[in-house]
Amino acid sequence: MQDRQADAVGTGSAAVPGEAHFHTSPGYTTYLPMTEKQIKRRLAAILVADVVGYTKMMGADEHGTLMALKRHREETFNPLLKDHDGRLVKLTGDGALVEFPSVVDAVNCALAIQRTLKDQNSANGQGFELRIGVNLGDIIIDGEDIYGDGVNVAARLEPLADPGGICVASIVREGVGSRIEIKFADSGEVAVKNVERPIRIWKWHPDMDNPSGGGDRNGHRPTTAVTHVPSIAVLPFENMSGEPGQEYFSDGMAEDIITDLSKIGGIIVIARNSSFAYKGRNVDLRLVGRELGVGTVLEGSIRRAGNRVRITAQLIDATNGAHLWAERYDRELTDIFEVQDDVTRRIVDALKISLTPGETARLNDTATTNVEAHDLFLRAREILNGAINREGFKKSRTLLERAIALDPAYGEAFAGLAFAHIFAHMNNWIFPAEEALRQAGDYAEQAAKLAPDDPTVLHSLVVVAMMHKDIEKCKVINDKVLALNPNHYDSLHVRGAIELSIGNPEAAIPDLERAMRIDPAMNHRGLQFLGVAHLLLGNYETAAAIFRERINLVPDTDIGRAMLAATLGQLGEHEEAGRIWRELIEIRPDYSAVEHVGKLFLDPADGKPVIEGFKKAGLPVR
C-alpha cells in the first residue's frame, strides 16, 4: 500500500472523507499491523507534580508530612487520576509522573487536583501545595516507566508553576483549545535545559477562577464531577483444538464479544485491530493494559471437538493482575450464542455498568440463531479480515451465499457480501468495476432492511455512500451507527474526517481523538487527520508535533511530510521546512499541494493555511 493512497481522504475534486478505498469496517478491513515501534512509543500528555517546600515541611514534622502526603494520594490524587483516565507511572518521593491519552484529560485532572487542594486547605487550615507541569510530546515506553523529550519538558515545566498552580507548554494550550473552561496567562518564553529552542509557557492558578462563572461566594469554581469510564481489551481466544483451521472460530468468538461490548455507551472497548495485535504472544496482561490504556483485559480459550465446545474466559484487572471474574463452559455447539451472551453479561456485571433499555435490547438482539450459518459467516469474515486477494474474494462470497441460503434473514451476512464487493470494486476483480459497486450497494440495502439497527450492517451503507461521494447520506447513517455503537472506530474516524472536509476542524478533533483512543494500532492514520485539524485552527506547535509522530510511525509518508512542511512554514522555521520538503520530493516527485487541498476539502478555500504555509517557507505551490 503506497502512503500517498493511504493518506488521501478520498478521490476526485470533492471526495467524501474517510479513506473508504482502504478502510471499510472493523470486521472487514485490511489494516496495517501494529508494530513494536507503534506500541513502544507514542504521543502522550504528561503531568509532573511536586510538593512545594517538601524538604522544609519534613524538617519541621516528618511524620505528619508523610501521613498528610499519603492521605492526599489515597483520597484525592489517585482517585482524580482514575477519573481522568490517567496512569500513575511512578512516584518520586514527594512528586509523581503521570501519563494521559488525551491532553484535555491531563489538564482537567491538573485543574481538579489544584482546586480540590485549595478547597481543602481553606476548610482545614493551611496544608501543602503542589506545583504541576503538563506537556504533550513523544514518549518511549520501557516496561512500567516512560521517558523521552515529552517527559523531560514536563519535568522542566513543573518548577515554573506557581505554588498551587499549573504551568503548561504552548503545545498544551493549543491542544486543549476551547475544550476547557479556563484561560491560561501568557508567561513568555523560557530556556529549558536540554531543549534547543525556547518554549513559550502558560500558567494558571485557582485564584484566576472567575467568580461570575458559577463559583461560590468565595469565587471558587466547583471541580467538574467526572465519572470513571471502565475500559477493556478483549484478546483473541486461544485455539486449543489442535487444528489451525479452527482459528476462525476462536477469533470469531472474541470478535463477537468485542462487537457486543462496543454497543454499550458506558465503557471504552479497544477495537479488534489493536487487541488482536497480541495474538500468539505470551505477554503480561498488565503490560497489555499499559500499552492499550485499559483497566481490564479479557482472555480465554476454546476447545472445539465435534459438536461440543469447552470455553474458558477470565476478566483480569490490568493494574494488578487480579482476577475479577472467571468461568468455564462445557456446552453443545448449539449453545455458543448463549455462552457469548453470558460472557458479555458477566463483564457488564463485574465492571458495574448500568445498561440503558436500548443497550439491553441491542445485547439481546441476535443476528442469527442458525449455528451453521454463523459458522460459515465466521469463516468468511476471517478471509475478509486478512490480506484478501481475488481467490479470497471468491471464497468469501461463496461462504456468505451459503450462510444466506441457510438463513435468508441474516443481515450481517448480506453486509459481508457488500464489503466483499467493495474490495472487488477497489481491486477491479469484477469488470466493469462499477458493477461491483452496484452489487455492493444492493447487498448493503438488503442488509439494512433485515437488520436496521445493526451497526456493522449500517456501516456497509456508509462505505457505499462514501464511494458515491454522497456526504449527506454518509453523515446521517454514520451518526446512527455511533448512536448504536459509541465505540465504532471507523465511524468515529469518518465523522471526524467529514467535519474536517467541510472546514469544521474544531468539531473533528474529539471524534478523531476518541478513535485513536479506541484503536491505538491505527494512530498512524488518525494522526494525519488530527494534525490537519490543528493546522487549520492555527495550533501550529501541536500540529508539528503530531506530524512528526506520524512520520515516526510511517517513515515513508509523503502527505505527513507535506503537512509538516506547511506547518513549519507557518511557524517561521523555513530552513527545516525546506529539509522536510526535499525528503517529500524524494518520496513523491509529483506532489501537488493544490491537488492535495482539492482532495482534502470540499471547498479548497478551507485549505488556505496549508497553501500559506508553503508560500511562507518559500516552497513551490503547484
Secondary structure, DSSP 4 states (H G I P E B T S, - for coil): --HHHHH-S-SSTTPPSS-TTT--BTTB--PPPPPHHHHHEEEEEEEEEEETTHHHHHHH-HHHHHHHHHHHIIIIIHHHHHHTT-EEEEEETTEEEEEES-HHHHHHHHHHHHHHHHHHHHHHS----EEEEEEEEEEEEETTEEESHHHHHHHHHGGGSPTT-EEEEHHHHHHHTTSSS--PEEEEEE--TT-SS-EEEEEE-GGGS-GGGT--TTSPPPPPP-PPPPEEEEPPPEE-SS-GGGHHHHHHHHHHHHHHHHT-TTSEE--HHHHGGGTT----HHHHHHHHT-SEEEEEEEEEETTEEEEEEEEEETTT--EEEEEEEEEEGGGHHHHHHHHHHHHHHHTTPPPPHHHHHHHH--S-S-HHHHHHHHHHHHHHHS---HHHHHHHHHHHHHHHHH-TT-HHHHHHHHHHHHHHHHHT-SSSHHHHHHHHHHHHHHHHHH-TT-HHHHHHHHHHHHHTT-HHHHHHHHHHHHHH-TT-HHHHHHHHHHHHHTT-HHHHHHHHHHHHHH-GGGHHHHHHHHHHHHHHTT-HHHHHHHHHHHHHHSTT-SHHHHHHHHHHHHHT-HHHHHHHHHHHHHH-TT--HHHHHHHH-SSGGGGHHHHHHHHHTT----
